[in-house]
Amino acid sequence: METISPMWFIILGVTGFFVTHAYGVNMPLETLYSGAHQEVMLGLKAFKASITRRDSITSTPPSYSPSPSPSPLPSQDLKKPHVYLVTSYGADPTGNSDSTEALLAAMADAAKGTSEGFLMKDIKDLGGAQINLEGGNYVISQPLKLPQAGVGNLMIHGGTIRASNNFPSDRHLIGLSTSGESKSYDYEYITFKDLLLDSNFKGGGISVKNSLRINIDNCYITHFTTTGILVQGGHETYIRNSFLGQHITAGGDKNEKSFSGTGISLQGNDNAVTDVVIFSAAIGIMVTGQANTISGVHCYNKASGFGGTGIYLKLPGLTQTRIVNSYMDYTNIVAEDPVHLHISSSFFLGDANIVLKSVKGVVNGLNIVDNMFSGLNHGIDIVKLDQSNSAFNQIDQIFVARNVVKGMNLKATAAKMSMHGNGTSWTADFSKVLLFPNLIKHVMYSLSANGNTFPNHALRNVSNNRVLIETDEAVAANVFVTVDQGIAS
């Protein structure tokens, strides 16, 4: 059996003393006896295991000369996190006094913080600095804005911000914008998280201008009169897991007819709205930028029967929008001259439908597929044409099909029909199903005559969404017809 020299136990004891001392410098007692103590014990255990190995016993023990001032361990050289606690600037977490200046001071210090390099050109990386609201309820009388452009990698989180009664009626509670000379982008990778923003019917919630890669996550924005979230210019603002409503309600509000304002306005490109609920506003989402994605959104703002709109796509001729896996609850989707628009896997309840609004009569690259429509048996079309300005006359690459409908009128751009009869002519009437009036671009048919006859037959006429097929003699036959409005070949 191997034995350990008593000298090694002395070395272990002394080493344990100095390692503990090194970890314990300027550390609270509770920290010393928690994480640091456990790390020391694990280190001693590993050290003991190494010196009890056979090769350690036979080797020459290292020389040891205790130092009265041990060098700090690497963990002591780590920088402290850049966290700015707003109460340390005098912010009142009870909401009894105005916290505007305190919050602005915290934002100013954060913006002047240590640079960790650069993100985009001229965007200083603040290293993940955090402005922590500490779960407080803060009242402000002026918008909160970073004092300068050109910063990024910053988070504002964890509390409630409310507008005072004298807050400007045309501003937003928090804004990423600058009045100075604009750079390629003013801000990058700014995160607003875990916030309740109450505009107190004095303007809007969050404004993002000329910024890149902005996150708005888990926010509750209410009592706005203009817009809950406004995105102008820039691109890649991601809004997710959030709730927006002008009035705090859960549907069936007796004052729904008076709802106003817009939940989200996307006036820029390449943005995404994901898993968001808009529960009261005149317009849920207004889109005037390109290449935006909307998914998992539930709109039950002002019902379309009261003049509201769930999602309004106001970019005629260049829509480039995808709406998927969303829930339109008594409120519709309106698209002006849609070009490159995809709507799929969504649920439309209470006569909610899709309105294609003609501005110059253009619709191109439109897919409305695999949706569910549940109506109130009021004779509403699942897709409606608004041709009050002009008729649609430039129609190409349209596919409206594979939708499931109950209590509403099915509309499609592709349809099939089978007929059985005895005679010389067969008329397939698609006028109740096809979306566009008097438009069939492609027809396929087959005629199967009974008995031993081989009649000549031909497609004789296509007009008013009706297809006429004739034979040169009376026969008993089955006729199958397929038509399409969206393709030319």
Long-range contacts (C-beta under 8 A, 24 or more apart in sequence): 2-52, 2-54, 2-57, 4-51, 4-52, 4-57, 7-61, 8-51, 8-61, 11-61, 11-64, 12-44, 12-47, 12-48, 14-64, 14-66, 15-44, 15-47, 16-40, 16-44, 18-66, 18-67, 18-70, 19-43, 19-44, 21-70, 22-70, 22-71, 22-72, 22-73, 23-73, 23-75, 25-72, 25-76, 79-114, 81-128, 81-130, 82-110, 82-113, 82-114, 82-126, 82-127, 82-128, 82-129, 82-130, 83-129, 83-130, 83-132, 84-109, 84-110, 84-129, 84-130, 84-131, 84-132, 85-132, 85-134, 86-131, 86-132, 86-133, 86-134, 86-136, 86-138, 86-159, 87-134, 87-136, 91-133, 91-136, 91-138, 92-136, 92-138, 92-139, 93-133, 93-134, 93-135, 93-136, 93-137, 93-138, 93-159, 94-136, 94-137, 95-136, 95-137, 95-138, 95-139, 95-160, 95-162, 96-139, 97-139, 98-139, 98-140, 98-141, 98-164, 99-138, 99-139, 99-140, 100-140, 100-141, 100-142, 100-144, 103-131, 103-138, 103-140, 103-144, 103-161, 104-142, 104-144, 104-145, 104-147, 106-131, 107-131, 107-144, 107-145, 107-146, 107-147, 107-156, 108-146, 108-147, 110-154, 111-146, 111-147, 111-148, 111-151, 111-154, 116-153, 119-152, 119-153, 119-188, 119-189, 120-152, 120-184, 120-185, 120-188, 120-212, 121-183, 121-184, 122-150, 122-183, 122-184, 123-150, 123-151, 123-152, 123-185, 123-187, 123-188, 123-212, 124-150, 124-151, 124-152, 125-152, 125-153, 126-151, 126-152, 126-153, 126-154, 127-153, 128-153, 128-154, 128-155, 129-153, 129-154, 129-155, 130-154, 130-155, 130-156, 130-157, 131-155, 131-156, 131-157, 132-157, 132-158, 132-159, 133-157, 133-158, 133-159, 133-160, 133-161, 133-195, 134-158, 134-159, 135-159, 136-160, 137-162, 138-162, 139-163, 139-164, 140-164, 140-167, 140-173, 141-166, 141-167, 142-167, 142-168, 143-168, 143-171, 143-172, 143-173, 143-174, 143-175, 144-173, 144-174, 144-175, 145-174, 145-175, 145-176, 145-177, 146-176, 146-187, 148-178, 149-178, 149-180, 149-182, 149-183, 149-186, 149-187, 150-183, 150-186, 150-187, 151-187, 152-187, 152-188, 152-189, 152-190, 153-188, 153-189, 154-189, 154-190, 154-191, 155-190, 155-191, 155-192, 155-193, 156-190, 156-191, 156-192, 156-193, 156-195, 157-191, 157-192, 157-193, 157-194, 157-195, 158-193, 158-194, 158-195, 159-194, 159-195, 159-196, 160-195, 160-196, 160-197, 160-198, 161-195, 161-196, 161-197, 161-198, 162-197, 162-198, 162-200, 163-198, 163-199, 163-200, 163-202, 163-203, 163-223, 164-200, 165-200, 165-202, 167-199, 167-200, 167-202, 167-203, 168-202, 168-203, 169-202, 169-203, 169-225, 170-203, 170-226, 171-203, 171-204, 171-207, 172-199, 172-203, 172-204, 172-205, 172-206, 172-207, 172-226, 172-227, 172-230, 173-197, 173-199, 173-203, 173-204, 173-205, 173-206, 174-205, 174-206, 174-207, 175-206, 175-207, 175-208, 175-209, 176-207, 176-208, 176-209, 176-211, 176-214, 177-207, 177-208, 177-209, 177-210, 178-209, 178-210, 182-210, 185-210, 185-211, 185-212, 185-234, 186-210, 186-211, 186-234, 187-211, 187-212, 187-214, 188-212, 188-213, 188-214, 189-213, 189-214, 189-215, 190-214, 190-215, 191-215, 191-216, 191-217, 192-216, 192-217, 192-219, 193-217, 193-218, 193-219, 194-218, 194-219, 195-219, 195-220, 196-220, 196-221, 196-222, 197-221, 197-222, 198-222, 198-223, 199-223, 199-224, 199-225, 201-225, 204-228, 204-229, 204-230, 204-261, 205-229, 205-244, 206-230, 207-232, 208-232, 208-234, 208-237, 209-233, 209-234, 210-234, 211-237, 212-236, 213-237, 213-238, 214-238, 215-240, 216-240, 216-242, 217-241, 217-242, 218-242, 219-243, 220-244, 221-245, 222-246, 222-247, 222-248, 223-247, 223-248, 224-261, 224-281, 225-260, 225-261, 226-261, 226-262, 227-261, 227-262, 227-263, 227-264, 227-265, 228-261, 228-262, 228-263, 228-264, 228-278, 228-281, 229-263, 229-264, 229-265, 230-265, 230-267, 231-264, 231-265, 231-266, 231-267, 231-268, 231-271, 231-289, 232-267, 232-268, 233-267, 233-268, 234-268, 235-268, 235-269, 235-270, 235-271, 236-270, 236-271, 236-272, 237-266, 237-268, 237-271, 237-272, 238-271, 238-272, 238-274, 239-264, 239-271, 239-272, 239-273, 239-274, 239-276, 240-272, 240-273, 240-274, 240-275, 240-276, 241-274, 241-275, 241-276, 242-276, 242-277, 243-276, 243-277, 243-278, 243-279, 244-276, 244-277, 244-278, 244-279, 244-281, 245-277, 245-278, 245-279, 245-280, 245-281, 245-301, 246-280, 246-281, 247-280, 248-280, 249-279, 249-280, 250-279, 251-279, 251-300, 251-329, 253-280, 256-280, 256-302, 256-303, 256-306, 257-302, 257-306, 257-307, 259-301, 259-302, 259-306, 259-308, 262-286, 263-299, 263-301, 266-292, 273-297, 278-310, 281-308, 282-307, 282-308, 282-309, 283-308, 283-309, 283-310, 283-312, 284-308, 284-309, 284-310, 284-311, 284-331, 285-310, 285-311, 285-312, 286-312, 286-314, 287-311, 287-312, 287-313, 287-314, 287-315, 287-319, 287-321, 288-314, 288-315, 289-315, 290-315, 290-318, 290-319, 290-320, 290-321, 291-320, 291-321, 292-320, 292-321, 292-322, 293-321, 293-322, 293-324, 294-321, 294-322, 294-323, 294-324, 294-326, 295-322, 295-323, 295-324, 295-325, 295-326, 296-325, 296-326, 297-323, 297-326, 297-327, 298-326, 298-327, 298-329, 299-326, 299-327, 299-328, 299-329, 299-331, 300-329, 300-330, 300-331, 301-331, 302-331, 303-330, 303-331, 303-350, 304-330, 304-331, 304-332, 304-351, 304-352, 304-353, 305-330, 305-351, 309-333, 309-334, 310-352, 313-338, 313-341, 316-359, 316-360, 316-362, 317-359, 317-360, 317-362, 328-352, 334-386, 337-361, 337-362, 337-363, 338-363, 338-364, 338-366, 339-363, 339-364, 339-365, 340-364, 340-365, 340-366, 341-365, 341-366, 341-367, 342-366, 342-367, 343-367, 343-368, 343-369, 343-371, 344-368, 344-369, 344-370, 344-371, 345-370, 345-371, 346-371, 346-372, 347-371, 347-372, 347-374, 348-372, 348-373, 348-374, 348-382, 349-374, 350-374, 350-375, 350-376, 351-375, 351-376, 351-378, 351-380, 351-407, 351-408, 353-380, 353-381, 353-382, 353-383, 353-384, 353-408, 354-382, 354-383, 354-384, 355-383, 355-384, 355-385, 355-386, 356-383, 356-384, 356-385, 356-386, 356-392, 357-386, 357-389, 358-385, 358-386, 358-387, 358-388, 358-389, 358-390, 358-391, 358-392, 359-389, 359-390, 360-390, 360-394, 361-387, 361-390, 361-391, 361-392, 361-393, 361-394, 362-392, 362-394, 363-392, 363-394, 363-395, 363-396, 363-398, 364-394, 364-395, 364-396, 364-397, 364-398, 365-396, 365-397, 365-398, 366-397, 366-398, 366-399, 366-400, 366-486, 367-399, 367-400, 368-399, 368-400, 368-401, 368-403, 369-399, 369-400, 369-401, 369-402, 369-403, 370-402, 370-403, 371-403, 371-404, 372-403, 372-404, 373-403, 373-404, 373-405, 373-406, 373-407, 373-408, 374-406, 374-407, 374-408, 375-405, 375-406, 375-407, 375-408, 376-407, 377-407, 379-408, 379-409, 380-408, 380-409, 381-408, 381-409, 381-411, 382-408, 382-409, 382-410, 382-411, 383-411, 383-435, 384-411, 385-435, 385-436, 392-436, 395-436, 395-439, 395-485, 395-486, 396-486, 396-488, 397-486, 397-487, 398-435, 398-436, 398-485, 398-486, 399-486, 400-435, 400-486, 411-435, 413-484, 413-485, 413-486, 414-482, 414-483, 414-484, 414-485, 414-486, 415-482, 415-483, 416-480, 416-481, 416-482, 416-483, 417-480, 417-481, 418-478, 418-479, 418-480, 418-481, 419-478, 419-479, 419-480, 419-481, 420-477, 420-478, 420-479, 421-476, 421-477, 421-479, 422-474, 422-475, 422-476, 422-477, 423-474, 423-475, 424-470, 424-471, 424-472, 424-473, 424-474, 424-475, 425-460, 425-468, 425-469, 425-470, 425-471, 426-468, 426-469, 426-470, 426-477, 426-479, 427-466, 427-467, 427-468, 427-469, 428-466, 428-467, 428-469, 428-479, 428-481, 428-483, 429-465, 429-466, 430-465, 430-466, 430-467, 430-483, 431-464, 431-465, 431-466, 434-465, 434-483, 434-485, 435-485, 436-485, 437-464, 437-465, 438-463, 438-464, 438-465, 439-465, 439-485, 440-465, 440-467, 440-483, 440-484, 440-485, 441-484, 441-485, 441-486, 441-487, 441-488, 442-483, 442-484, 442-487, 442-488, 442-489, 443-467, 443-481, 443-482, 443-483, 444-481, 444-482, 444-483, 445-469, 445-479, 445-480, 445-481, 445-482, 446-479, 446-480, 447-471, 447-477, 447-478, 447-479, 448-477, 448-478, 448-479, 449-475, 449-476, 449-477, 450-475, 450-476, 450-477, 450-478, 451-475, 451-476
